[in-house]
Amino acid sequence: MTHEAWVITAAVLAVGVLLVMIIALKVQEFLALLLTTIAFGLAVGNTPPELMDLIVAEMGDSLGQLAIVIALGAIFGMILQNAGAAERIAVTLVERFSDRTISWGLGLAGFLVATSVYIDVAIVILVPMLYGVAQRTGKSLLHYGMPLCAGLSAAYTFMPPAPGPLAASEIMGADIGLVVLFGVVCGIPAVAVAGPLFGRFIGKRIFVEPPAAIAGPRPGDTEATGSSGSSGASGGTGGTGGTGTGGGASGAVSTRPTGVLSGRDVDELPSFTSVVLALLMPLALILLGTAGRLIETDSPIDPTLTFVGHPVMALLITVVYSMWAFGIRRGVSRADLGTLAGTALGPAGNIILVTGAGGVFGGVLVSSGLGDTLSSAMQDASIPLVVFGFVVAAVMRISQGSGLVAMITGATFSAPLAESLGASPATVALTCIAIACGGAGFSHVNDSGFWMANRYFGMSVADTLKSWTIMKSLVGLTGFVVVLTLSPFVP
């Protein structure tokens, strides 16, 4: 067997070993990626000292910027969550959209929220807010839930600073501003198809009634009677004031509109304008930075735009603003803000390490010459880079369930290929979205999100497959169709 054939064989075997460790042996993703990298590196001829030096160097290179951005993004999301930003967006859009158009507003709400708030947290906060709307209109909960979840899914997988697309962008060496731009272009059709359109279709075929124990008064109602102290759909407990994890309903008459989970008066939530401004601020700054790099004039404005638009500065400016707008100005003590920031860094640490291990795996793949071997084979077979990235991510998503691991693996295998092909910055950014499409779709029983939807919508497993799985697949496939449409026109 030639060296090139053995490298490809070893790479395929490495993916198989990775899947066995994650699925069958339940090894944590960071450890599984690291062990797989070591096994692959030794198999393709690296000496142990060379391999360890390469692993340490690649970990440092992978996490230089990414660790800071993910940490800042996690702090930003925690501050918004604590302030009730997600509730404010949902309440405002539910009030301003009519019953006929509310599904489009919910898709927009999900898309805005998931750029900065973890998707599982967003589901916990927002889905219970739909119970009252579904009760009032008599429609299936899926009619409203699918648009919301489609917006959450599209933003969380297409749009930095969400962890998955951010990790893929860093591993691929993509311009984050271009990834944001392509993420919006591909995300909007994906939300429209998988959200309002599919929600209307599936809502007529599967009637899901809101869980009676926690379907409290809709935001804006002044009178409602609910069950006290009921268990939420997630298994959480609702207190007298309706503050369970699943969103409890108050047992007394409500005289003012309240947030579903927090029990706070809606008037106590931050303003809609301030929340939208905070959510759009990092994206706008990053796009300004991209514009500054593309203009390339002698004006002093260009380096200024590049500086404030660097992902680290964009997130840092946003975090400082959010600490003031949603913290200090609203009476939150500096000590409490410090505690919030510390709490946010726990989940961020896992994401950072998994992403770093994916970057290490990619570095060892590059050093093995896999990129040159695959590029020659793909050119002979006329397989576009975006198709390759999508397929690898989709296979990993279907096999082991985690969208983050799927996107990291897709980027890990696509990065050396993009380098060998000499792909342009725009093509690399578009490939990141193709990888995100593969990581977004095909959620089923091995995905924790599948079971969260199953509990919060109160559905059977069969109905969850018919609704949630198809919705997630439509997000990925619709986005990928847009990627394929754009690909011939991208230089």
C-alpha positions as CSV (number, residue, x, y, z in Angstrom):
1,M,0.0,0.0,0.0
2,T,1.3,3.4,-0.9
3,H,1.8,6.1,1.7
4,E,-1.0,8.2,0.3
5,A,-3.4,5.3,0.4
6,W,-2.4,4.5,3.9
7,V,-3.0,8.1,5.0
8,I,-6.5,8.0,3.7
9,T,-7.1,4.6,5.2
10,A,-5.8,5.8,8.6
11,A,-8.0,8.9,8.4
12,V,-11.1,6.8,7.8
13,L,-10.1,4.5,10.6
14,A,-9.5,7.5,12.9
15,V,-13.1,8.7,12.3
16,G,-14.4,5.2,13.1
17,V,-12.4,5.1,16.3
18,L,-13.6,8.6,17.2
19,L,-17.3,7.5,16.7
20,V,-16.8,4.3,18.7
21,M,-15.3,6.2,21.7
22,I,-18.0,8.9,21.7
23,I,-21.0,6.7,21.0
24,A,-20.2,3.3,22.4
25,L,-17.6,4.0,25.1
26,K,-19.1,7.4,26.1
27,V,-15.7,9.0,26.2
28,Q,-15.8,12.8,26.6
29,E,-15.4,14.6,23.2
30,F,-12.1,16.4,24.1
31,L,-10.5,13.2,25.3
32,A,-11.8,11.3,22.3
33,L,-10.4,13.8,19.8
34,L,-7.0,13.9,21.6
35,L,-6.7,10.1,21.8
36,T,-7.7,9.8,18.1
37,T,-5.2,12.4,17.1
38,I,-2.4,10.6,18.9
39,A,-3.3,7.2,17.3
40,F,-3.6,8.7,13.8
41,G,-0.3,10.6,14.2
42,L,1.6,7.5,15.3
43,A,0.0,5.5,12.5
44,V,1.1,7.8,9.7
45,G,4.8,7.8,10.8
46,N,5.2,10.6,13.3
47,T,7.8,9.9,16.1
48,P,6.4,10.3,19.6
49,P,8.5,13.4,20.4
50,E,7.6,15.0,17.1
51,L,3.9,14.2,17.5
52,M,3.8,15.7,21.1
53,D,5.5,18.9,19.9
54,L,3.0,19.2,17.0
55,I,0.0,18.6,19.3
56,V,1.2,21.3,21.8
57,A,1.9,23.8,19.0
58,E,-1.4,23.2,17.2
59,M,-3.4,23.6,20.4
60,G,-1.8,27.0,21.0
61,D,-2.4,28.0,17.4
62,S,-6.0,26.8,17.4
63,L,-7.0,28.6,20.6
64,G,-5.1,31.9,20.3
65,Q,-8.1,34.0,19.3
66,L,-10.8,31.5,19.6
67,A,-10.6,31.0,23.4
68,I,-10.9,34.7,24.0
69,V,-13.9,35.1,21.7
70,I,-15.8,32.0,23.0
71,A,-15.2,33.2,26.6
72,L,-16.4,36.7,25.9
73,G,-19.4,35.3,24.0
74,A,-20.4,33.1,26.9
75,I,-20.2,36.1,29.3
76,F,-22.3,38.2,26.9
77,G,-24.9,35.5,26.7
78,M,-25.1,35.0,30.4
79,I,-25.6,38.7,31.0
80,L,-28.4,38.8,28.5
81,Q,-30.0,35.7,30.0
82,N,-29.9,37.1,33.5
83,A,-31.4,40.4,32.3
84,G,-34.4,38.6,30.6
85,A,-33.3,39.7,27.1
86,A,-34.8,36.6,25.5
87,E,-38.1,37.0,27.3
88,R,-38.2,40.7,26.2
89,I,-37.7,39.8,22.5
90,A,-40.3,37.1,22.6
91,V,-42.9,39.1,24.5
92,T,-42.5,42.2,22.3
93,L,-42.8,40.2,19.0
94,V,-45.7,38.2,20.2
95,E,-47.5,41.5,21.1
96,R,-46.7,43.3,17.9
97,F,-47.4,40.5,15.4
98,S,-51.0,39.4,14.6
99,D,-52.1,35.8,15.0
100,R,-51.6,35.3,11.2
101,T,-48.1,36.6,11.2
102,I,-46.8,35.7,14.6
103,S,-45.0,32.6,13.3
104,W,-42.7,34.9,11.3
105,G,-42.1,37.0,14.3
106,L,-41.2,34.0,16.3
107,G,-38.7,32.9,13.7
108,L,-37.1,36.3,13.9
109,A,-37.0,36.1,17.7
110,G,-35.3,32.8,17.6
111,F,-32.7,34.0,15.1
112,L,-31.9,37.1,17.1
113,V,-31.6,35.3,20.5
114,A,-29.5,32.3,19.4
115,T,-26.6,34.4,18.1
116,S,-25.6,35.0,21.7
117,V,-27.6,32.6,24.0
118,Y,-27.0,28.8,24.1
119,I,-29.8,27.1,22.2
120,D,-30.8,24.8,25.1
121,V,-31.1,27.8,27.4
122,A,-33.2,29.6,24.8
123,I,-35.5,26.6,24.4
124,V,-36.0,26.5,28.2
125,I,-36.8,30.2,28.3
126,L,-38.9,30.7,25.1
127,V,-40.9,27.5,24.4
128,P,-43.0,27.8,27.6
129,M,-43.9,31.3,26.5
130,L,-45.8,29.8,23.5
131,Y,-48.2,27.7,25.6
132,G,-50.5,30.6,26.3
133,V,-50.5,31.7,22.6
134,A,-51.4,28.2,21.5
135,Q,-54.1,27.9,24.1
136,R,-55.6,31.2,23.1
137,T,-55.7,30.4,19.3
138,G,-56.6,26.7,19.7
139,K,-53.8,25.8,17.2
140,S,-51.2,23.1,17.6
141,L,-48.2,24.1,19.7
142,L,-46.1,23.0,16.7
143,H,-47.6,25.8,14.6
144,Y,-45.7,28.3,16.8
145,G,-42.9,26.1,18.2
146,M,-41.4,25.1,14.8
147,P,-40.8,28.7,13.6
148,L,-39.2,29.6,17.0
149,C,-36.9,26.5,17.0
150,A,-36.0,27.0,13.3
151,G,-34.8,30.5,14.1
152,L,-32.9,29.3,17.1
153,S,-31.3,26.4,15.1
154,A,-30.3,28.5,12.0
155,A,-28.6,31.3,14.1
156,Y,-26.9,28.9,16.5
157,T,-25.4,26.9,13.6
158,F,-24.9,29.6,10.9
159,M,-23.9,32.8,12.8
160,P,-20.8,33.6,14.8
161,P,-20.3,34.3,17.7
162,A,-22.3,31.0,18.4
163,P,-19.7,28.3,19.3
164,G,-20.2,25.9,16.3
165,P,-19.7,28.4,13.4
166,L,-17.1,30.3,15.3
167,A,-15.0,27.1,15.9
168,A,-15.4,26.1,12.2
169,S,-14.4,29.5,11.1
170,E,-11.2,29.4,13.2
171,I,-10.2,25.9,12.1
172,M,-10.8,26.9,8.5
173,G,-9.0,30.2,8.9
174,A,-12.1,32.0,7.5
175,D,-12.9,35.7,7.7
176,I,-15.6,35.8,10.3
177,G,-17.2,38.9,8.7
178,L,-17.8,36.9,5.5
179,V,-19.1,34.0,7.5
180,V,-21.6,36.3,9.2
181,L,-22.6,37.7,5.8
182,F,-23.1,34.3,4.2
183,G,-24.8,33.1,7.4
184,V,-27.5,35.7,7.1
185,V,-28.0,35.1,3.4
186,C,-28.4,31.3,3.9
187,G,-30.1,31.5,7.3
188,I,-33.1,33.6,6.3
189,P,-34.4,31.2,3.6
190,A,-33.7,28.3,6.0
191,V,-35.8,29.9,8.8
192,A,-38.6,30.7,6.4
193,V,-38.9,27.1,5.0
194,A,-38.3,25.2,8.2
195,G,-40.1,27.7,10.4
196,P,-43.4,29.3,9.4
197,L,-44.0,27.3,6.3
198,F,-43.2,23.9,7.8
199,G,-44.8,24.9,11.1
200,R,-48.1,25.6,9.3
201,F,-47.9,22.3,7.5
202,I,-47.0,20.1,10.5
203,G,-49.3,22.0,12.8
204,K,-52.3,20.8,10.7
205,R,-51.2,17.2,10.9
206,I,-50.0,16.8,14.4
207,F,-52.0,18.5,17.1
208,V,-49.9,19.1,20.2
209,E,-51.7,20.7,23.1
210,P,-49.7,22.8,25.5
211,P,-49.0,21.0,28.8
212,A,-52.0,22.0,30.9
213,A,-50.0,22.3,34.2
214,I,-47.7,25.0,32.8
215,A,-49.6,26.8,30.1
216,G,-49.9,30.0,32.0
217,P,-51.3,33.3,31.0
218,R,-50.0,34.7,27.8
219,P,-47.9,37.9,28.1
220,G,-50.3,40.8,28.3
221,D,-53.2,39.0,29.8
222,T,-54.6,40.5,33.0
223,E,-56.6,37.6,34.2
224,A,-55.8,33.9,34.1
225,T,-56.3,30.9,36.3
226,G,-53.6,28.2,36.3
227,S,-52.4,25.3,38.3
228,S,-50.1,25.9,41.2
229,G,-46.8,24.2,41.9
230,S,-46.9,21.9,38.8
231,S,-44.1,20.0,37.3
232,G,-42.7,21.5,34.1
233,A,-42.2,19.7,30.8
234,S,-38.6,19.4,31.5
235,G,-39.1,17.8,34.9
236,G,-38.5,21.1,36.8
237,T,-40.8,22.2,39.5
238,G,-43.0,25.2,39.4
239,G,-43.3,27.3,42.6
240,T,-46.3,29.3,43.7
241,G,-45.2,32.1,41.5
242,G,-44.7,29.9,38.5
243,T,-40.9,29.9,38.3
244,G,-40.1,26.3,37.5
245,T,-37.5,25.2,35.0
246,G,-40.2,24.3,32.6
247,G,-42.1,27.5,33.2
248,G,-44.8,27.2,35.8
249,A,-48.2,28.9,35.9
250,S,-49.3,31.0,38.8
251,G,-52.1,29.7,40.9
252,A,-53.4,33.2,41.6
253,V,-55.0,35.9,39.5
254,S,-52.3,37.9,37.7
255,T,-52.8,41.6,37.7
256,R,-49.8,42.5,35.5
257,P,-48.0,40.7,32.7
258,T,-45.1,38.7,33.9
259,G,-42.1,36.9,32.4
260,V,-42.8,33.2,32.1
261,L,-39.8,31.9,33.9
262,S,-38.6,34.7,36.0
263,G,-41.9,35.8,37.4
264,R,-40.8,39.4,36.8
265,D,-43.2,42.0,35.6
266,V,-42.7,42.6,31.9
267,D,-42.1,46.2,32.7
268,E,-39.0,45.1,34.6
269,L,-37.4,43.5,31.5
270,P,-34.9,45.6,29.5
271,S,-36.3,47.5,26.5
272,F,-36.6,45.8,23.2
273,T,-34.4,48.4,21.5
274,S,-31.6,48.0,24.0
275,V,-31.7,44.2,23.6
276,V,-31.7,44.3,19.8
277,L,-28.8,46.8,19.9
278,A,-26.7,44.6,22.1
279,L,-27.4,41.5,19.9
280,L,-26.5,43.3,16.7
281,M,-23.5,45.2,18.1
282,P,-20.9,42.4,17.7
283,L,-22.1,41.4,14.2
284,A,-22.1,45.0,13.0
285,L,-18.6,45.7,14.4
286,I,-17.2,42.5,12.8
287,L,-18.7,43.5,9.5
288,L,-17.1,46.9,9.8
289,G,-13.8,45.2,10.4
290,T,-14.2,43.1,7.3
291,A,-15.1,46.3,5.3
292,G,-11.9,48.0,6.7
293,R,-9.8,45.0,5.4
294,L,-11.4,45.0,2.0
295,I,-11.2,48.8,1.3
296,E,-7.4,49.0,1.6
297,T,-6.9,52.7,1.3
298,D,-4.4,55.0,3.0
299,S,-7.1,56.5,5.2
300,P,-6.6,56.3,9.0
301,I,-10.2,55.1,9.2
302,D,-9.2,51.7,7.8
303,P,-7.0,50.5,10.6
304,T,-9.5,51.9,13.1
305,L,-12.3,49.9,11.5
306,T,-10.1,46.8,11.5
307,F,-9.3,47.3,15.1
308,V,-12.8,47.7,16.5
309,G,-14.0,45.0,14.1
310,H,-11.6,42.4,15.2
311,P,-13.7,39.6,16.8
312,V,-12.0,40.0,20.1
313,M,-12.5,43.7,20.3
314,A,-16.1,43.5,18.9
315,L,-17.0,41.0,21.7
316,L,-15.1,42.9,24.3
317,I,-16.8,46.2,23.5
318,T,-20.2,44.4,23.5
319,V,-19.5,42.8,26.8
320,V,-18.5,46.1,28.5
321,Y,-21.6,47.8,27.1
322,S,-23.9,44.9,28.2
323,M,-22.4,44.9,31.7
324,W,-23.3,48.6,32.0
325,A,-26.7,48.5,30.1
326,F,-28.1,45.3,31.6
327,G,-26.1,45.3,34.9
328,I,-24.8,48.4,36.6
329,R,-27.5,50.7,35.2
330,R,-30.2,48.2,36.3
331,G,-28.8,47.9,39.9
332,V,-26.8,44.7,39.5
333,S,-23.7,44.9,41.8
334,R,-20.2,44.5,40.5
335,A,-19.8,41.3,42.6
336,D,-22.9,39.8,41.0
337,L,-21.6,40.6,37.6
338,G,-18.3,38.9,38.5
339,T,-20.2,35.8,39.6
340,L,-22.2,35.8,36.4
341,A,-19.0,36.0,34.3
342,G,-17.5,33.1,36.3
343,T,-20.6,31.0,35.9
344,A,-20.5,31.6,32.1
345,L,-17.0,30.4,31.7
346,G,-17.7,26.8,32.9
347,P,-19.6,25.6,29.8
348,A,-17.3,27.8,27.6
349,G,-14.3,25.9,28.9
350,N,-15.6,22.6,27.5
351,I,-16.3,24.2,24.1
352,I,-12.8,25.8,24.0
353,L,-11.1,22.5,24.7
354,V,-13.2,20.5,22.2
355,T,-12.5,23.1,19.6
356,G,-8.8,23.1,20.4
357,A,-8.6,19.3,20.1
358,G,-10.4,19.5,16.8
359,G,-7.7,22.0,15.6
360,V,-5.0,19.7,16.8
361,F,-6.5,16.8,14.8
362,G,-6.6,19.1,11.8
363,G,-3.0,20.1,12.2
364,V,-1.9,16.4,12.4
365,L,-4.0,15.7,9.3
366,V,-2.3,18.5,7.4
367,S,1.2,17.3,8.4
368,S,0.3,13.9,7.1
369,G,-0.2,15.2,3.6
370,L,-3.9,14.3,3.6
371,G,-5.0,17.6,2.1
372,D,-2.9,17.2,-1.1
373,T,-4.0,13.6,-1.5
374,L,-7.7,14.5,-1.1
375,S,-7.5,17.5,-3.3
376,S,-6.1,15.4,-6.2
377,A,-8.9,12.8,-5.7
378,M,-11.6,15.5,-5.5
379,Q,-10.4,17.3,-8.6
380,D,-10.4,14.0,-10.5
381,A,-14.0,13.3,-9.2
382,S,-15.1,17.0,-9.6
383,I,-16.4,17.2,-6.0
384,P,-16.7,20.8,-4.9
385,L,-15.2,21.8,-1.5
386,V,-18.6,22.9,-0.1
387,V,-20.1,19.5,-0.9
388,F,-17.2,17.7,0.8
389,G,-17.5,19.8,3.9
390,F,-21.3,19.3,4.1
391,V,-21.1,15.6,3.7
392,V,-18.4,15.1,6.3
393,A,-20.3,17.2,8.9
394,A,-23.6,15.5,8.1
395,V,-22.2,12.0,8.5
396,M,-20.7,13.0,11.8
397,R,-24.0,14.6,12.9
398,I,-26.1,11.6,12.0
399,S,-23.5,9.2,13.6
400,Q,-22.8,10.8,17.0
401,G,-25.4,13.5,17.5
402,S,-23.4,16.5,18.6
403,G,-23.6,19.4,16.1
404,L,-20.5,21.0,17.6
405,V,-18.4,17.9,17.1
406,A,-19.8,17.5,13.6
407,M,-18.9,21.0,12.6
408,I,-15.4,20.7,14.2
409,T,-14.8,17.4,12.3
410,G,-16.1,18.8,9.1
411,A,-13.8,21.8,9.4
412,T,-10.9,19.7,10.4
413,F,-11.1,17.6,7.3
414,S,-12.0,20.6,5.0
415,A,-9.2,22.9,6.2
416,P,-6.2,21.1,4.7
417,L,-8.2,20.5,1.5
418,A,-9.0,24.2,1.2
419,E,-5.4,25.0,1.7
420,S,-4.3,22.5,-1.0
421,L,-6.9,23.8,-3.5
422,G,-5.9,27.5,-2.8
423,A,-9.5,28.4,-2.0
424,S,-10.3,32.1,-1.9
425,P,-11.4,33.7,1.4
426,A,-15.0,33.9,0.2
427,T,-15.0,30.2,-0.8
428,V,-13.6,29.3,2.6
429,A,-16.3,31.3,4.4
430,L,-19.0,29.7,2.2
431,T,-17.6,26.3,3.0
432,C,-17.9,27.1,6.7
433,I,-21.7,27.6,6.2
434,A,-21.9,24.3,4.2
435,I,-20.3,22.6,7.2
436,A,-22.7,24.3,9.5
437,C,-25.6,23.1,7.3
438,G,-24.4,19.5,7.7
439,G,-24.0,20.0,11.5
440,A,-27.5,21.6,11.8
441,G,-29.7,19.0,10.2
442,F,-30.6,15.4,10.9
443,S,-31.2,15.6,14.6
444,H,-32.6,12.3,16.0
445,V,-32.5,10.2,19.1
446,N,-28.7,10.5,19.7
447,D,-29.0,14.3,20.0
448,S,-29.8,15.9,23.4
449,G,-31.7,18.6,21.6
450,F,-34.1,16.0,20.3
451,W,-35.1,14.9,23.8
452,M,-35.3,18.5,25.0
453,A,-37.9,19.2,22.2
454,N,-39.6,15.9,23.1
455,R,-40.1,17.1,26.7
456,Y,-40.9,20.7,26.2
457,F,-43.4,20.1,23.5
458,G,-44.9,17.1,25.3
459,M,-44.7,14.8,22.2
460,S,-44.2,11.1,21.6
461,V,-40.9,10.0,20.1
462,A,-42.7,9.3,16.8
463,D,-44.1,12.8,16.6
464,T,-40.8,14.4,17.6
465,L,-39.2,12.6,14.6
466,K,-41.9,13.8,12.3
467,S,-41.6,17.4,13.6
468,W,-38.3,18.3,15.2
469,T,-36.1,16.0,13.1
470,I,-37.7,17.2,9.8
471,M,-37.5,20.9,10.9
472,K,-33.8,20.5,11.7
473,S,-33.2,18.7,8.4
474,L,-35.0,21.4,6.5
475,V,-32.8,24.1,8.2
476,G,-29.6,22.2,7.0
477,L,-30.8,21.3,3.6
478,T,-32.4,24.7,2.7
479,G,-29.2,26.4,3.8
480,F,-27.1,24.0,1.7
481,V,-29.2,24.6,-1.4
482,V,-28.5,28.3,-1.0
483,V,-24.8,27.5,-0.6
484,L,-24.9,25.5,-3.8
485,T,-26.7,28.3,-5.6
486,L,-24.1,30.9,-4.4
487,S,-21.1,28.7,-5.0
488,P,-20.6,29.3,-8.8
489,F,-20.7,33.0,-8.3
490,V,-18.2,33.2,-5.4
491,P,-14.7,34.0,-6.6
